[in-house]
């Protein structure tokens, strides 16, 4: 059963809102971690100390990238609906 347009729009809106919350958390927490690194190691030994927060940023960033793609590019169900509509339109044209 195909979801109504309003249901689909609400689903997209929820995904986008969740992405924005996740992005905010990512920025705040990573800024905090970089601050810890700077206070404990960075300012004392300069840029020669190992910047461990980069691993948190990279790992979390990959997940955030997937969440962005899901929120702003559509999902499998939306793509399937679009393909169905295309096929339906092709079928109508072939019968004419």
C-alpha positions as CSV (number, residue, x, y, z in Angstrom):
1,X,0.0,0.0,0.0
2,X,1.4,3.4,-1.0
3,X,1.6,5.9,1.9
4,X,-0.3,9.1,1.5
5,X,1.6,12.2,0.6
6,X,1.2,13.7,4.0
7,X,2.6,10.6,5.7
8,X,5.6,10.6,3.4
9,X,6.2,14.3,4.1
10,X,6.0,13.8,7.8
11,X,8.5,10.9,7.6
12,X,10.9,13.1,5.6
13,X,10.4,16.0,8.1
14,X,11.2,13.7,11.0
15,X,14.4,12.4,9.4
16,X,15.6,15.9,8.6
17,X,14.8,17.1,12.2
18,X,16.7,14.2,13.6
19,X,19.6,14.9,11.3
20,X,19.8,18.5,12.5
21,X,19.7,17.4,16.2
22,X,22.5,14.9,15.5
23,X,24.6,17.5,13.7
24,X,24.2,19.9,16.6
25,X,25.3,17.1,19.0
26,X,28.3,16.2,16.7
27,X,29.5,19.8,16.7
28,X,29.1,20.5,20.4
29,X,30.6,17.2,21.6
30,X,33.5,17.3,19.1
31,X,34.3,20.9,20.1
32,X,34.3,19.7,23.7
33,X,36.7,16.8,22.9
34,X,39.0,19.0,21.0
35,X,39.0,21.4,24.0
36,X,40.0,18.5,26.3
37,X,42.8,17.5,23.9
38,X,44.0,21.1,23.8
39,X,44.0,21.6,27.5
40,X,45.6,18.2,28.4
41,X,48.1,17.8,25.6
42,X,47.8,20.2,22.7
43,X,48.9,23.4,24.3
44,X,51.8,21.8,26.3
45,X,53.4,19.9,23.5
46,X,52.1,21.9,20.6
47,X,50.8,20.1,17.5
48,X,53.2,17.2,18.1
49,X,50.9,15.4,20.5
50,X,48.6,12.9,19.0
51,X,45.2,14.5,18.1
52,X,43.0,11.6,19.2
53,X,39.7,13.5,18.8
54,X,40.1,13.1,15.0
55,X,39.0,9.4,15.4
56,X,35.8,10.4,17.0
57,X,35.1,13.0,14.4
58,X,35.8,10.6,11.5
59,X,33.8,7.7,12.9
60,X,30.9,9.7,13.9
61,X,31.1,11.8,10.8
62,X,30.7,8.7,8.6
63,X,27.5,7.8,10.4
64,X,26.3,11.4,10.2
65,X,27.0,11.3,6.4
66,X,24.7,8.3,6.1
67,X,22.1,10.0,8.2
68,X,22.3,13.1,5.9
69,X,21.9,11.0,2.8
70,X,18.9,9.3,4.2
71,X,17.3,12.6,5.3
72,X,18.0,14.6,2.1
73,X,18.2,12.1,-0.7
74,X,15.2,9.9,-0.1
75,X,15.1,6.3,0.9
76,X,14.4,3.0,-0.8
77,X,10.7,3.2,-0.4
78,X,10.6,6.7,-1.9
79,X,12.7,5.6,-4.8
80,X,10.5,2.6,-5.3
81,X,7.4,4.8,-5.4
82,X,9.1,7.0,-8.0
83,X,10.0,4.0,-10.1
84,X,6.4,2.7,-9.8
85,X,5.0,6.0,-11.0
86,X,7.5,6.0,-14.0
87,X,6.5,2.4,-14.9
88,X,2.8,3.3,-14.7
89,X,3.3,6.3,-17.0
90,X,5.3,4.2,-19.5
91,X,2.6,1.5,-19.5
92,X,-0.1,4.1,-20.1
93,X,1.9,5.5,-23.1
94,X,2.5,2.1,-24.5
95,X,-1.3,1.3,-24.6
96,X,-2.1,4.5,-26.5
